[in-house]
Amino acid sequence: MSTTHDHPGVGTAPRRGWHRAIGAAWVAGALLVAAPAYLLLAVSDHADDRVPGLVLLVMVVAAAGTALALLARPVTQWRTLSLLTSALWLAGAVVVYPTQEFAADAAWAAGVPAAVAVVCAALTLGSWRARDVERR
């Protein structure tokens, strides 16, 4: 019969530091997306740019909250939190993409968030695989 005493770290916060690596990835992503969010929301002279700027701002806040949760004190459901944030970022990228007129703007405002979401989701799924390998 197996208990959490036999397997330290199982059912609790992770032991290997995956949460820190993924938290750092969310910080980097939030910093990268904060620039176009600011440009679209605060600096743009077109009212139509404020909606995608607001979407990007919500994404930045979600990533910052996720990173804070992962870096400060990892919660037991940190993988779910990270995957939900990835899903939010992918949805945000889909919303922002058609609002951009130029390819460079679309790449920065929608491509970067989509790439960050995929990388963070891959890291999160990789941490589950690593946990399963550790259990064997």
Beta strands, then each sheet from edge to edge (+ up, - down):
end
